[in-house]
């Protein structure tokens, strides 16, 4: 059962942030924004992982991954991580941005002035 932990965490992150799409975030409804925000970063970090795996810098504990690997011995969970977590972050960022747009602006006060 422990081999599913990584996927469960990714699923939990997705489940927690998915409702933000309906708060008005509209991330999934803007595929260009989604791709532009996620793909470049994912490519850099997947390349980093592949180089690190090939160089023996790090590896993945087989107890915590399901065993499906992509070329270069990178677990499928790791690739999903670089897609799921940025999407969750983007959903959160856009939802907070939208909520703050609806907040009334407070005028800053200067201390010492009456």
N, C-alpha and C positions, 0 to 999 in steps of 0.2 A: 504493500500500500504506500510506502514512503516514496516510491518512484513517481507517484502522481503529485507530490507536494508542489513542485514547480508549476505544473499546469493548474493546480487548484488555486494557487496564489494569483496567477494571471487571470483566471476566471473570476475570482473574487474581486480583483481590481476592476475588471470590466463590468461586473454586475453592480458594483457600488457607483461607478461613474456613468453607466448607461442612461439612467434617468435624466441626467443633465442635458442630454440631447433634446428632451421634451420641455425643458425649462426655457428653451428658446436659444440654446447654444448653436444649433444648426451645423455642427461640425460634419456630420455624415452627409448633410445636404450640400456641402461645399467641397466636393472631391478634390478640386485643385488645391485648396488650402490644406486639406488633409495630406495629400501626397507631397506637397511642397514642404510641409512641416515635418513629416515623418521619414520619408525615403532617404533624403541626404544624410541625416543623422544615423539612420539604421545602417546605411551602406558603410559609413566610416567605422562604426563600432563593430559591425560584423567582420569587416576587414581586419580590424584590430584583434578581435577574437581569433580569427583564422591564423594570423601571424603569431599570436601568443601560443596557440595550441601547437602549431607547427614547430615553434621554437622551444617547446617544452616548458614554457613559462607557467602555464596553468592548464588544468584539465577539469573535468566535471565528474563528480562522484556518481558512479553508476547507481547508487542507492536512491538518488533523488531525481533521476531522469528516466524516461520510459524506454530509452535505448534506441530511438530513431535518430539517426544522424544524417546530416547533409554532407556533401563533399567537403573534405577538410576536417572531418570528425567533429563538427559543431552540432550539438544537440538541437533538435527542432524547437525545444523550449526556449533556448537562448535566442534563436532568431525571432520567435514570437514575442519574447521579452522586448526586443528593440522595436517592435511594432505596437504591441498592446500598451506598454507603459507611456510612451509619448502620446498616444491617442487619449489615454486617460488624463494625462496632464493637460492636453489641449482642450478636452471637454471641460475640465475644471477651470482653466484659465478663461475660456470664452464665457462660461456661465457666470463666473464672478464678475467679469467685465460687464456683461449685460445687466447683472443685478446692481452694480454700482452706477450704471447709467441712469437707473430709476431712483436712486437715492437723492434726496434734496441736498444740494451743496451747502455746506456750512461756511460762513464767512470767518476767516481766521481773525483771531483777536490778538492785539498787540498788548503785551503786559506793560503796565505802567501808564496806559492811556485811560482816560475816563470819559 
